[in-house]
Amino acid sequence: MIFFYRPYDAKNPFLAPVKVNRELHGPTSDRSCMHIEFNVEGSKMRYETGDHLAVYPVNNAELVNKIGEQCGANLDTVFTLTNTDGIYLLSVFLFLFSPIFM
């Protein structure tokens, strides 16, 4: 049997776990700047200047269930968010690329 390597791209993302996540500013600073490293071991990817990444957040299922229980929410309910502030493109971008897991 022969397996072909399919490169990772927008349609075939590599889900890299966070390896390092630390604040660069001190505790007394009113600013925040995070240093974040991702573990891409085994992905055959290499970083080049100008490369970018997407973030696919995932909520803790246990916490979501607890909050849903406390709120009396049916977590299988499908809902739509309607933009009312006139910033349509930003809303579409956030809706498409920042999934809400309930």
C-alpha positions in Angstrom: 0.0 0.0 0.0 1.4 3.5 -0.9 0.5 6.6 1.0 1.0 10.0 -0.5 1.9 13.0 1.7 -0.7 15.7 1.3 0.8 19.1 2.2 -1.0 21.1 4.9 -2.8 24.2 3.6 -6.1 26.1 4.2 -8.2 23.1 3.2 -6.0 20.6 5.1 -4.8 22.4 8.2 -2.2 21.0 10.6 -3.7 21.4 14.1 -0.6 22.4 16.0 -0.8 22.5 19.8 0.6 25.5 21.7 4.1 24.7 22.9 4.9 28.0 24.7 2.5 30.8 25.8 4.0 33.5 28.0 3.4 37.2 28.6 6.2 39.5 27.6 5.3 42.5 29.7 5.6 42.5 33.5 2.8 42.2 36.0 2.7 46.0 36.6 2.4 46.9 32.9 -1.0 48.0 31.5 0.0 46.4 28.2 -0.1 42.8 27.0 2.1 41.1 24.4 2.2 37.3 24.2 5.0 35.1 23.0 3.4 32.0 21.5 5.2 29.0 20.0 3.4 26.1 18.2 4.6 22.5 18.0 4.8 21.6 14.3 6.8 18.4 14.9 5.9 15.7 12.4 4.2 18.2 10.0 7.1 18.5 7.6 6.3 22.3 7.7 8.9 25.0 7.9 8.5 28.7 8.8 9.4 31.3 6.3 9.3 35.1 6.8 5.8 36.3 5.9 4.1 33.0 6.7 0.8 33.3 8.7 -1.5 31.0 10.6 -5.1 30.7 11.5 -6.4 30.0 15.0 -9.2 27.5 15.5 -10.3 27.9 19.1 -11.9 25.0 20.9 -13.7 25.4 24.2 -13.4 23.0 27.1 -16.4 20.7 26.6 -16.8 20.1 30.4 -16.9 23.8 31.1 -19.4 24.5 28.2 -21.7 21.8 29.5 -21.5 23.2 33.1 -22.3 26.7 31.8 -25.1 25.4 29.6 -26.5 23.5 32.6 -26.4 26.6 34.8 -28.1 28.7 32.2 -30.7 26.1 31.4 -29.6 26.3 27.7 -30.2 23.5 25.1 -26.7 23.1 23.7 -28.0 21.5 20.6 -29.8 24.7 19.6 -28.6 26.2 16.3 -28.7 30.0 16.2 -27.8 32.9 13.9 -26.1 36.1 14.9 -27.4 39.1 13.1 -25.2 42.2 12.6 -26.9 45.4 13.7 -24.0 47.8 13.8 -23.2 48.2 10.0 -19.8 46.5 10.1 -20.9 43.7 7.8 -17.5 42.5 6.5 -15.9 42.4 9.9 -19.0 40.5 11.3 -18.8 38.0 8.4 -15.1 37.5 9.0 -15.6 36.9 12.7 -18.5 34.6 12.1 -16.6 32.5 9.6 -13.2 32.4 11.3 -14.0 32.5 15.0 -16.4 29.6 15.6 -18.6 29.6 18.7 -18.8 26.2 20.3 -21.9 25.9 22.6 
